[in-house]
Amino acid sequence: MVRIEKEYRSSAVDNKKDLNHHESIRSMLISKIEASDPANPSIETVIESNRKTISKDLTNGIIISVIVVSIVVISATYMAISLNLETNFRAKLDDYAETLADNMELPLWNMNDKSLEKIGLTATKDEFVGKLVVKDDVGAVLFHFLRKKDLQLLEKNLIIHHEGRRIGTLEIGLSDSLYKKSRKNVLLSSIITVFSVVLVLFLVTKILVRQFLKRPLDDLIRQIDSVADEKTLEVLDVRQYRQREIQWIIIRFNRMITRLQQREDALKNLNRKLTREIEERKGVEQERKRLEAQFFRAQKMESLGTLAGGIAHDFNNLLMAIQGRTSLMQIDTDRAHPNFDHLNSIREYVGRASDLTRQLLGFARGGKVEVLPSNINELLKKSASMFGRTHKDIEIDCDLFPDIHTVEIDRGQIDQVLMNLFVNAWQAMPEGGNLFISTENILLTPEEGAVHSVRPGNYVRIRVKDTGIGMDEATQQKVFDPFFTTKEMGMGTGLGLASAYGIIKNHGGIISVASRPGEGSLFNILLPASKKEISLVRLPETRLEKGKERILLIDDEKMVIKVGTKMMEYLGYTVISSTSGKAAIEIFREKCSEIDMVVLDMIMPEMGGKEIFYHLKKIVPDVKVLLASGYNMEEQGRELMGAGCSGFIQKPFDMDELSVKIREILSK
C-alpha cells in the first residue's frame, strides 16, 4: 500500500508535464485496489443454512459417549446381579431341601405315611415348590407331587439318613419365577437410572456449553460483524471468561482490534494529506474521491488479512492439542471399541478445520518457509493425475514445455493453488468438459513488470483453461476477493481463489483471469524463474518411527506442551519442556550435552523463536532444531532455515508426521 501511495504521488506531481503517463499509472493503481475489494452478499445466508455448530457437535459427542459407556456398565452389572441372584436361589434350594429332609427323617424311619403326607402337603403349599417326591430306601414312592409338567424347575436330590443308615431319598424342585422376576426388576431399574443420568447430563452439558463456549464465540462473531460493517470497534473484557484458551483468543483478538483502529487512524491522516495534495491539482477531483475510497478498502483488506492470519495461528494451536490428544487416544484404543470410529471422525474434522486455516493463511499471504527449487511440470502432472482419478467426467489435456525453467516455490502451497483452480473449473462444468493445462517460458519486459508491480526477467507461465460456463466482467473483477462466490449455498466458502491470489503474490508472481459467458475461463499464473538446481524431497513415511534420544520442547502454549510431551514420550523420547524462551536457554546451557534435538515454536512472547534459535546456536553451533508453527513466517522462517535450522513442521501435526520429522533430523 505504501508503494501504491508513492506511485500515485509521483504521477500527480508530473501530471501537467505528462498527462498520458499519469492516466496510465492511475488506471493501474485503481485496478490493483479494486482487486482487493471484498464483496460477498451471500456468505451470511450460506453460514445460516449450516445447522452444524460446535456446541451441538460437542454436546452430541458427550451424550453418545455416555450412552455407550452406560450400556456397557448396564450389561456388566446385569450379568453380575443375575449371577448373584442365581447363586442365592440355589443356596435357598439347598437350605429348603435340608430342612425338609430333617423333618421327614423320623416319619420315614417309622414308616408313618400320614406324617409324611402331612409334611409333603404342607411343603407343597409354597407356590415356588413345583415338585416333591419322597422314596424309601428301595425306591418305592411314598409321596409324589408335580405342579405342572411344563414348569421350569431348579431341582435337587437329597439322601435321607437316620443314625448313619440310608432310609430314603428326597427329590425337590423349585420354580425359577422368583429368580426371573428379580432379574426383570434389576434390568428395569438400570434402564430408568441410565435414562435419568443421560437426561441430566444432556441438560447440564447444554448449559455449560452455552455458558463457556457459545457465549464467547457469539461475542467474537459480533465483533467480526462490526469490522465487516465498519461500525465502532470495542475490545472485549477478558475477565468475564474463565477458560484460558478462550482468554488467549480474546486477548489476541483485542490486539487485532487495537491495531486495526490504529491503522484506520493512520489511514485517515494519510487520506487528509492526500486530499490536500490532490485538491491543488485541477481536473483530478473525481479521481481523488474514487482513489481515496478504494485505498481505504484495500488497507482494510490488509488489516483483515493480518487478523485472519492471527486467528488461524491461534486456532491451529487449539487444533494441535485436539489432534495430538486424539492420536494418543486412538493408538491405545482397540479398533473394535465403539469409540474408535468417534476418534476417526474427530481426526477428520480436525483435518477439515486445518484446511480452512491453510486457506486463511494463503489469503493473509502468511509466507512460505520450505521453499525449494522445483520442476513445475512434475508438480502439475502429479496434481492433474490426482484430480483426474476422482473426476472421471473431466478430460484433462496437458501440454507441458519440456525444457521448463526451475522455480523456487513452497510445493504444498502451489499444489493448493492448482487444486483450487482445478476444483473451480470442475464446478464451472456441471455436465463435464475439458481442462487444458500448459506451461511455457516467457521473458517479462520492464514495462510489463511495472504494470503488474513485479520484477522483469524470466518467468514460467502456467495456463489452466476450462470449457465451462464462463464469467462476466463484473464477476471477473471480484473473483479473487475473499468470501466472494457464485456457487450455490454449501458449495464453497469463497476463500479458494482468494488464497490462490495471496500465495502467488507472495511468491513474487502474477495470477489473472480472462473469461466470457459461455466460453469458459482461462487462468494465467506467472512465477519467477530460478537458476538453482532442483531439490529432491523424500516421501513421508506411513509408520511411526521411534527413538530414545532426549528432546527439548519450547512452546508458550501449555496445552501444546502437554500434548507434544505425551506424543514424543509415546515415541520413546525423553522430553524436557519450557514455556519461556529465557528459561529454555538456561536449560539448554546446563544440559546441552544431554539434549539431542530442540523443537521450537516460531511465535513466542517476550523472546521470539528467531532470538531463541540464535542463542542456542551460540551455545552449540550445530544444534538440531525443528521449527513448529501454526502460522507460516516467511522472512524469519527462511532466514532460520538458511542459518542452519534442521526442518519445519506445520501445526496441527499428527503422530506420524512428528515421528518422521524427528527421525529425519536426528538421523542426519
C-alpha positions in Angstrom: 0.0 0.0 0.0 2.9 2.4 0.7 4.3 1.6 -2.7 0.9 2.4 -4.3 0.7 5.7 -2.4 4.2 6.8 -3.6 3.4 5.8 -7.2 0.3 7.9 -7.1 2.1 11.0 -5.6 4.9 10.9 -8.2 2.4 10.6 -11.0 0.3 13.5 -9.6 3.4 15.8 -9.5 4.2 15.2 -13.1 0.5 15.5 -14.2 0.9 18.7 -16.1 4.1 17.6 -17.9 2.9 14.1 -18.9 -0.9 13.6 -18.7 -0.9 10.4 -20.6 1.7 8.8 -18.3 -0.3 9.9 -15.3 -3.6 8.4 -16.7 -1.9 5.0 -17.3 -0.4 4.9 -13.8 -3.8 5.9 -12.2 -5.7 3.2 -14.1 -3.1 0.6 -13.0 -3.5 1.7 -9.3 -7.3 1.6 -9.4 -7.3 -1.8 -11.0 -5.0 -3.1 -8.2 -7.1 -1.7 -5.4 -10.3 -2.9 -6.9 -8.9 -6.4 -6.9 -8.9 -6.2 -3.1 -12.5 -5.0 -2.7 -14.4 -7.6 -0.5 -18.0 -8.3 -1.6 -19.9 -11.4 -0.8 -23.6 -10.7 -0.2 -24.4 -14.5 0.1 -21.9 -15.6 2.7 -24.3 -14.9 5.7 -27.0 -17.0 4.0 -24.5 -19.8 3.5 -23.5 -19.8 7.1 -27.0 -19.6 8.5 -28.1 -22.6 6.4 -25.4 -24.8 8.1 -27.1 -26.4 11.0 -23.9 -27.9 12.5 -22.4 -25.9 15.4 -19.5 -26.6 17.8 -21.9 -26.6 20.7 -24.2 -29.2 19.1 -21.4 -31.5 18.0 -19.7 -31.3 21.4 -23.0 -32.0 23.3 -23.9 -34.9 21.0 -20.5 -36.4 21.2 -20.5 -36.3 25.0 -24.0 -37.8 25.1 -23.2 -40.6 22.7 -20.1 -41.5 24.6 -22.0 -41.6 27.9 -24.7 -43.8 26.3 -22.1 -46.2 25.0 -20.4 -46.4 28.4 -23.7 -46.7 30.2 -24.8 -49.6 28.0 -21.5 -51.4 28.8 -21.9 -50.7 32.5 -25.6 -51.9 32.5 -24.6 -55.1 30.7 -21.8 -55.9 33.1 -24.0 -55.0 36.2 -26.9 -57.0 34.9 -24.8 -60.1 34.4 -23.2 -59.8 37.8 -26.5 -59.3 39.6 -28.1 -62.2 37.6 -25.2 -64.5 38.7 -25.6 -63.4 42.3 -29.4 -64.0 42.2 -28.8 -67.5 40.8 -26.3 -68.3 43.5 -28.7 -67.1 46.2 -31.5 -69.0 44.7 -29.5 -72.3 44.7 -28.5 -71.6 48.3 -32.2 -71.2 49.2 -32.9 -74.5 47.4 -30.2 -76.3 49.5 -31.5 -74.8 52.7 -35.1 -75.7 51.9 -34.2 -79.3 50.9 -32.1 -79.9 54.0 -34.8 -78.6 56.3 -37.4 -80.7 54.7 -35.2 -83.8 54.8 -34.6 -83.3 58.6 -38.4 -83.0 59.1 -39.0 -86.3 57.2 -36.3 -88.3 58.9 -38.3 -89.7 61.8 -41.6 -90.3 59.9 -39.7 -92.1 57.2 -37.9 -94.2 59.7 -41.1 -95.1 61.4 -42.8 -95.5 58.1 -45.5 -93.1 59.2 -47.3 -92.4 55.9 -49.7 -89.9 57.4 -46.9 -87.8 58.9 -45.1 -88.0 55.6 -48.1 -86.9 53.6 -48.8 -84.1 56.1 -45.3 -82.7 55.8 -45.4 -83.1 52.0 -48.7 -81.3 51.7 -47.5 -78.5 54.0 -44.4 -78.1 51.9 -46.2 -78.0 48.5 -48.5 -75.2 49.7 -45.5 -72.9 48.9 -46.1 -71.7 45.3 -42.4 -71.9 44.5 -42.3 -75.7 45.1 -43.1 -77.3 41.8 -42.0 -80.9 42.5 -41.7 -83.1 45.6 -41.0 -86.8 45.6 -40.2 -89.0 48.7 -38.9 -92.6 48.3 -37.9 -95.3 50.7 -34.5 -97.0 50.7 -35.6 -99.5 48.0 -37.0 -96.8 45.7 -40.7 -97.1 46.4 -42.5 -93.8 46.1 -44.1 -92.7 49.4 -45.1 -89.2 48.4 -45.3 -87.6 44.9 -46.2 -84.1 43.9 -45.8 -82.3 40.5 -47.4 -78.9 40.0 -47.1 -78.5 36.1 -45.4 -80.7 33.6 -44.0 -77.7 31.6 -42.8 -75.8 34.6 -39.1 -74.9 34.6 -37.6 -76.1 37.8 -34.3 -75.9 39.7 -34.0 -79.5 41.1 -32.0 -81.2 43.9 -31.8 -84.8 45.1 -31.0 -85.5 48.7 -30.4 -88.8 50.6 -32.1 -89.1 54.0 -30.1 -90.8 56.7 -31.0 -92.0 60.2 -28.3 -93.0 62.6 -25.8 -93.3 59.8 -28.1 -95.5 57.7 -29.8 -94.6 54.4 -33.5 -94.7 54.8 -34.8 -92.9 51.7 -34.4 -90.1 49.1 -35.9 -86.7 48.6 -36.4 -85.0 45.2 -37.4 -81.4 45.3 -37.7 -78.8 42.5 -38.3 -75.0 43.0 -39.8 -72.8 40.3 -37.5 -70.1 38.9 -40.3 -67.5 38.5 -39.0 -65.5 41.5 -35.5 -65.5 40.0 -36.8 -64.3 36.7 -38.9 -61.6 38.3 -35.8 -60.3 40.2 -33.8 -60.1 37.1 -36.5 -58.1 35.3 -36.7 -55.7 38.2 -32.9 -55.2 38.1 -33.0 -54.6 34.3 -35.9 -52.1 34.5 -34.3 -50.1 37.4 -31.0 -50.0 35.5 -32.6 -48.6 32.4 -34.5 -46.0 34.3 -31.3 -44.9 36.1 -29.3 -44.6 32.9 -32.1 -42.6 31.2 -32.2 -40.2 34.2 -28.4 -39.8 34.1 -28.3 -39.2 30.4 -31.2 -36.7 30.6 -29.5 -34.8 33.5 -26.1 -34.9 31.7 -27.7 -33.6 28.5 -29.2 -30.6 30.3 -26.0 -29.9 32.3 -23.8 -30.2 29.1 -26.1 -27.9 27.1 -26.0 -25.3 29.9 -22.2 -25.5 30.3 -21.5 -25.4 26.5 -23.8 -22.4 26.1 -22.1 -20.6 29.1 -18.5 -21.4 28.4 -18.3 -21.9 24.6 -21.2 -20.5 22.7 -21.3 -17.1 24.5 -17.7 -16.1 23.9 -17.9 -17.3 20.3 -21.0 -15.2 19.8 -19.1 -12.2 21.2 -16.3 -12.8 18.7 -18.8 -13.0 15.9 -20.4 -9.8 16.9 -17.0 -8.0 16.9 -16.2 -9.5 13.4 -19.6 -8.2 12.2 -18.6 -4.8 13.5 -15.4 -5.0 11.4 -17.3 -6.1 8.3 -20.0 -3.4 8.8 -17.4 -0.6 9.5 -19.0 0.1 12.9 -17.2 1.4 16.0 -14.8 -1.3 17.3 -14.8 -2.2 21.0 -12.4 -4.6 22.8 -13.9 -7.4 24.9 -13.4 -7.8 28.6 -11.3 -10.9 29.0 -12.0 -11.2 32.7 -15.6 -12.4 32.1 -14.3 -15.6 30.5 -12.9 -18.4 32.6 -11.2 -20.7 30.1 -7.6 -20.0 29.3 -7.9 -20.9 25.6 -10.8 -18.5 25.1 -9.0 -15.8 27.1 -5.9 -16.1 24.9 -8.1 -15.8 21.7 -9.9 -12.8 23.2 -6.6 -11.1 24.1 -5.2 -11.6 20.6 -8.5 -10.5 19.0 -8.4 -7.3 21.1 -4.8 -6.7 19.9 -6.0 -7.1 16.3 -8.9 -4.6 17.0 -6.4 -2.1 18.5 -4.1 -2.5 15.5 -7.0 -2.1 13.2 -8.1 1.1 14.9 -4.5 2.5 14.8 -4.3 1.6 11.1 -7.6 3.3 10.4 -6.5 6.4 12.3 -3.2 6.5 10.4 -5.1 5.9 7.1 -7.4 8.9 7.9 -4.4 11.1 8.5 -2.8 9.9 5.3 -6.1 10.5 3.4 -6.2 14.1 4.7 -2.7 14.7 3.4 -3.5 13.2 0.0 -6.7 15.3 -0.1 -4.8 18.5 0.3 -2.3 17.5 -2.4 -4.8 16.3 -4.9 -7.1 19.4 -4.4 -4.1 21.6 -5.6 -4.3 20.0 -9.0 -7.1 20.7 -11.5 -9.1 18.1 -13.2 -8.4 15.2 -10.8 -11.2 15.8 -8.1 -13.3 12.9 -9.3 -10.3 10.6 -9.5 -9.2 11.6 -6.0 -12.5 10.6 -4.4 -12.5 7.3 -6.1 -8.9 6.5 -5.3 -9.4 7.5 -1.6 -12.4 5.2 -1.2 -10.6 2.3 -2.9 -7.4 2.9 -1.0 -9.3 2.7 2.3 -10.9 -0.6 1.3 -7.5 -2.0 0.2 -6.0 -1.0 3.6 -8.9 -2.6 5.4 -8.3 -5.8 3.4 -4.7 -5.8 4.6 -5.8 -5.4 8.2 -8.4 -8.3 7.8 -5.6 -10.4 6.3 -3.5 -9.8 9.4 -6.5 -10.6 11.6 -7.2 -13.8 9.6 -3.5 -14.9 10.0 -3.5 -14.3 13.7 -6.8 -16.1 14.3 -5.6 -19.0 12.1 -2.4 -19.2 14.2 -4.3 -19.4 17.5 -6.9 -21.8 16.0 -4.1 -24.1 14.8 -2.7 -24.3 18.3 -6.1 -25.5 19.5 -6.3 -28.0 16.6 -2.8 -29.1 17.6 -4.0 -30.0 21.1 -7.1 -31.8 19.7 -5.1 -33.6 17.0 -2.4 -34.8 19.5 -4.8 -36.0 22.1 -6.9 -37.8 19.5 -3.8 -39.5 18.1 -2.7 -40.7 21.6 -6.3 -42.0 22.4 -6.6 -43.8 19.1 -3.2 -45.6 19.5 -4.4 -47.0 22.8 -7.9 -47.8 21.6 -8.8 -51.2 20.1 -10.3 -50.9 16.7 -13.3 -52.9 17.9 -14.1 -50.4 20.6 -17.2 -48.3 19.9 -15.2 -45.0 20.5 -12.6 -45.8 17.8 -14.9 -44.6 15.0 -15.7 -41.4 17.0 -11.9 -40.7 17.2 -11.6 -41.2 13.5 -14.3 -38.7 13.0 -12.6 -36.2 15.3 -9.4 -36.5 13.2 -11.4 -36.0 10.0 -13.0 -32.8 11.5 -9.5 -31.5 12.6 -8.3 -32.1 9.0 -11.2 -30.1 7.6 -10.6 -27.3 10.1 -6.8 -27.4 9.2 -7.7 -27.0 5.5 -9.7 -23.9 6.3 -6.8 -22.3 8.3 -4.5 -23.0 5.4 -6.9 -21.1 3.1 -6.9 -18.2 5.7 -3.1 -18.2 5.8 -3.0 -18.2 2.0 -5.4 -15.2 1.9 -3.3 -13.5 4.6 -0.1 -14.2 2.5 1.3 -15.9 5.5 4.6 -16.8 3.9 6.4 -19.8 2.6 9.0 -21.5 4.8 10.0 -24.7 2.9 10.9 -23.1 -0.5 12.6 -25.5 -2.8 13.8 -25.3 -6.4 11.3 -27.3 -8.3 10.2 -28.5 -11.7 6.6 -27.1 -12.1 5.8 -29.7 -14.8 6.3 -32.6 -12.3 4.0 -30.8 -9.8 1.4 -30.2 -12.4 1.5 -33.9 -13.6 1.0 -35.1 -10.0 -1.8 -32.7 -9.2 -3.6 -33.3 -12.5 -3.3 -37.1 -12.1 -4.7 -37.0 -8.6 -7.6 -34.7 -9.7 -8.4 -36.8 -12.8 -8.7 -40.0 -10.8 -11.6 -38.6 -8.7 -13.3 -36.6 -11.6 -13.8 -39.0 -14.5 -16.3 -36.6 -16.2 -13.4 -34.2 -16.9 -11.0 -34.8 -19.7 -7.6 -33.3 -18.9 -5.1 -32.4 -21.7 -1.6 -31.4 -20.6 0.8 -29.5 -23.0 4.0 -29.0 -20.8 7.1 -27.3 -22.2 9.9 -29.9 -21.9 12.8 -27.5 -21.1 10.8 -25.5 -18.5 12.7 -23.1 -16.1 13.2 -24.1 -12.5 11.0 -22.1 -10.0 11.6 -21.7 -6.2 8.3 -22.5 -4.5 6.6 -23.9 -1.4 5.3 -27.1 -3.1 2.5 -27.5 -0.7 1.1 -24.0 -1.3 1.4 -24.2 -5.1 -0.3 -27.6 -5.0 -3.1 -25.9 -3.0 -3.3 -23.2 -5.7 -3.5 -25.8 -8.5 -6.2 -27.8 -6.8 -8.3 -24.7 -6.2 -8.1 -23.8 -9.9 -9.0 -27.4 -10.9 -12.0 -27.6 -8.5 -13.1 -24.1 -9.7 -13.0 -25.4 -13.3 -14.8 -28.6 -12.4 -17.7 -26.7 -10.7 -17.9 -24.5 -13.8 -18.6 -27.6 -15.9 -21.5 -29.4 -14.3 -22.1 -31.5 -17.4 -18.5 -32.4 -17.8 -15.9 -30.9 -20.2 -12.3 -30.4 -21.0 -9.5 -29.0 -18.9 -6.4 -27.7 -20.7 -3.1 -27.3 -18.8 0.0 -25.8 -20.4 3.4 -24.3 -19.4 6.0 -22.2 -21.2 9.0 -20.0 -20.5 8.5 -16.2 -21.1 10.5 -13.0 -20.6 8.8 -10.1 -18.8 9.9 -6.7 -20.0 10.5 -3.8 -17.6 7.3 -2.1 -18.9 5.2 -5.3 -18.3 6.8 -5.8 -14.9 5.9 -2.2 -13.9 2.2 -2.7 -14.9 2.0 -5.8 -12.6 4.4 -4.4 -9.9 6.8 -7.3 -10.3 10.5 -7.6 -11.3 11.2 -8.0 -15.0 13.1 -11.1 -16.2 12.5 -14.8 -16.9 9.2 -16.3 -15.8 7.3 -19.6 -16.0 3.7 -19.3 -17.3 1.1 -21.8 -16.3 -2.3 -21.8 -18.2 -5.4 -23.5 -16.8 -8.3 -23.3 -19.2 -11.8 -24.9 -19.0 -14.8 -25.2 -21.2 -17.3 -24.2 -18.5 -20.0 -21.5 -18.2 -17.5 -18.6 -18.1 -17.8 -15.3 -16.2 -19.0 -11.8 -17.0 -16.8 -8.7 -16.4 -18.3 -7.9 -13.0 -17.6 -11.4 -11.7 -14.0 -11.3 -13.0 -13.4 -8.0 -11.0 -14.3 -9.8 -7.8 -13.2 -13.4 -8.4 -10.1 -13.0 -6.2 -12.0 -11.3 -3.4 -12.3 -13.3 -0.1 -15.7 -14.8 0.6 -16.9 -14.0 -2.9 -18.5 -16.9 -4.6 -21.1 -17.5 -7.4 -21.6 -21.1 -6.3 -24.8 -22.5 -4.7 -25.1 -22.5 -0.9 -22.9 -25.1 0.7 -20.7 -25.5 -2.4 -17.9 -23.2 -1.3 -16.6 -20.6 1.1 -15.2 -18.1 -1.4 -11.6 -18.5 0.0 -10.2 -20.8 -2.7 -9.2 -18.2 -5.3 -8.5 -15.5 -2.7 -5.9 -17.8 -1.0 -4.5 -18.7 -4.5 -4.1 -14.9 -5.2 -2.3 -14.4 -1.9 0.0 -17.4 -2.4 1.0 -16.4 -5.9 1.6 -12.8 -4.9 3.7 -13.9 -2.0 5.9 -15.9 -4.4 6.6 -12.7 -6.4 4.3 -13.9 -9.2 1.1 -12.8 -11.1 -2.3 -14.5 -11.3 -5.0 -13.2 -13.7 -8.2 -14.5 -15.3 -9.8 -14.0 -18.7 -13.3 -15.2 -19.5 -16.6 -14.6 -21.3 -20.0 -16.1 -20.5 -20.4 -19.4 -22.3 -16.8 -19.6 -23.5 -15.0 -20.9 -20.4 -12.3 -19.3 -18.3 -8.5 -19.0 -18.6 -6.3 -18.5 -15.6 -2.7 -17.4 -16.1 0.0 -17.8 -13.5 3.5 -16.3 -13.8 6.2 -17.5 -11.4 9.8 -16.1 -11.3 12.4 -18.4 -12.8 15.4 -19.6 -10.8 18.9 -20.9 -11.8 19.2 -23.2 -8.8 19.2 -27.0 -9.1 16.0 -28.9 -8.4 15.8 -30.3 -4.9 14.5 -33.8 -4.3 12.0 -34.4 -1.5 11.9 -37.6 0.5 8.4 -39.1 0.6 6.9 -39.2 4.1 6.8 -42.5 6.0 3.4 -44.0 6.9 4.6 -45.8 10.1 5.6 -44.5 13.5 9.4 -44.1 13.8 10.5 -44.2 17.5 13.8 -43.4 19.3 15.4 -43.0 22.7 17.0 -39.5 22.4 16.4 -36.5 24.6 14.4 -33.6 23.2 13.9 -30.0 24.5 10.3 -28.8 23.6 9.9 -25.0 23.7 6.3 -23.5 23.3 4.4 -20.8 25.1 1.1 -22.7 25.0 0.8 -25.1 27.9 -1.7 -27.3 26.0 0.7 -27.7 23.1 3.5 -28.5 25.7 1.3 -31.2 27.3 0.2 -32.9 24.2 3.6 -32.6 22.5 5.3 -34.2 25.5 2.8 -37.1 25.6 3.3 -37.7 21.8 7.1 -37.7 22.0 7.2 -39.8 25.1 5.0 -42.3 23.4 7.6 -42.4 20.6 10.2 -43.3 23.2 11.9 -40.0 23.6 12.8 -38.2 26.9 11.3 -34.8 26.9 12.3 -31.6 28.7 9.8 -28.7 28.2 9.7 -25.0 28.7 7.1 -22.3 28.1 9.7 -19.4 28.4 12.4 -18.6 25.9 14.8 -17.4 28.6 14.2 -20.5 30.8 14.7 -22.7 27.8 18.1 -21.1 27.0 19.2 -21.7 30.6 18.1 -25.3 30.5 19.9 -25.9 27.2 23.1 -24.2 28.6 23.1 -26.6 31.6 22.1 -29.8 29.7 23.3 -29.2 26.1 25.5 -32.3 26.3 22.4 -34.4 27.1 19.9 -32.8 24.6 20.0 -34.3 21.1 17.4 -32.0 19.5 15.1 -28.9 20.1 11.5 -28.5 18.9 11.0 -24.7 18.8 7.7 -22.7 18.4 8.2 -19.7 16.0 5.9 -17.3 17.8 6.8 -16.7 21.5 6.1 -13.8 23.9 8.9 -11.7 25.2 11.6 -13.6 23.3 10.6 -14.9 19.8 11.7 -18.2 18.1 14.3 -16.4 16.0 16.1 -14.9 19.0 15.9 -18.2 20.9 17.4 -20.0 17.9 20.5 -17.8 17.7 21.0 -18.1 21.5 21.0 -21.9 21.1 23.5 -21.7 18.2 25.9 -19.7 20.3 25.9 -22.5 22.9 26.0 -25.4 20.4 26.8 -24.2 16.8 25.5 -27.4 15.2 22.3 -27.7 17.3 19.5 -29.6 15.7 16.3 -27.5 15.7 12.8 -28.4 14.3 10.7 -25.2 13.9 7.0 -25.7 14.6 4.3 -23.1 14.0 0.6 -22.7 13.2 1.4 -19.6 11.1 4.0 -19.5 8.3 6.6 -16.7 8.9 8.3 -16.1 5.6 11.2 -13.8 6.4 12.1 -15.3 9.8 11.4 -18.9 8.6 13.6 -18.6 5.5 16.3 -16.8 7.5 16.4 -19.6 10.1 16.3 -22.4 7.5 19.2 -20.7 5.8 21.1 -20.2 9.1 21.1 -24.0 9.8 17.7 -24.8 11.2 17.1 -28.5 10.6 13.5 -28.5 9.5 9.9 -27.1 9.7 6.6 -28.7 10.7 3.2 -27.0 10.3 0.7 -27.2 13.2 -1.5 -29.1 13.6 0.5 -32.3 13.0 -0.3 -35.9 13.9 1.9 -38.6 15.4 3.0 -39.9 12.0 4.3 -36.5 10.8 6.0 -35.8 14.1 7.8 -39.1 14.2 9.1 -38.9 10.6 10.3 -35.3 11.1 12.1 -36.0 14.3 13.7 -39.2 13.0 14.7 -37.5 9.7 16.6 -34.7 11.7 18.2 -37.0 14.3 19.4 -39.3 11.5 21.4 -36.5 9.7 
